[in-house]
Amino acid sequence: MGLFRLSADKVARIFGVRLTKRLRCKLQSVLEKLDHGHHVMRIYCNHLVGRMYEKFTTFMRVKVCVNRMKDLGLNKGLKNLEALRCKLVLVTERFAGFQAQSLNVHVDFPLFQRMALPVTSGKTKIAGIKIHDTRMMRLMEVLLHGGTQLNGWRSADIHQTILTSFALSSDRYTLTQLRYDLRKMKAHGLLERIGTSYRYRLSGKGSKAALLFILFHKRVCGPLANSLFHHRPDEALKPPASKVETAYHKADHAIQHVLHLLAA
């Protein structure tokens, strides 16, 4: 999720450089799977590269490499070593802090309650946003992928992306319905226009709310609804040497324990 939210302006903000039209090198984010359970994420800015990956499936390691000191406003030489270290520490902290925004999401039921209430915009009352609204979940998921649209989203781009991503026809989800959903998000302060253009992006509040809605829908509502009408697996039939099956059963017991505590 953090990879998709890395747009060009955020990459430049992490490395502390100005985003201009005369940028010599690339602004790019890459997710590469080298081995099962070992993912490498890289972001590039000028001659700088930041890497984030797992180490021994336990530790999250972040490091920044510099191929051209002038990109940081420094010259080569041991006398600049301490200044270089200070700058790289700040870059690393911004990189890890940005990714933590996508991971540090906790369930906030009062937020769900407030978002479900209607709001008034001028003389018009606009409906609330509910957790079971499939249309809004699709829209939020598309808007979170900010890395694919550097200058924000046009309504036509959002509409086409939703139709392609979720295999929908234009009859099932029309452009008029999309504009109504965008208006609803804007009224709740989740969406903002970029300048005077008709391009949209999530606001700061919108990014946090969209992450909360999407992760709650996928991690909690989805697994519970999917297993509601299925029989629980029999542990006696579990393969003795299957670590994956053992992990699934442990997770199932843990979720069931949480549900019992909530019911109490």
PyMOL commands that set and color helices and strands:
alter all, ss='L'
color gray80, all
select helices_A, chain A and resi 8-15+69-72+78-103+109-116+134-143+146-148+155-165+175-187+204-226+235-237+243-263
alter helices_A, ss='H'
color red, helices_A
select strands_A, chain A and resi 26-35+38-46+48-55+59-66+119-121+124-126+191-193+200-202
alter strands_A, ss='S'
color yellow, strands_A
deselect
rebuild
show_as cartoon
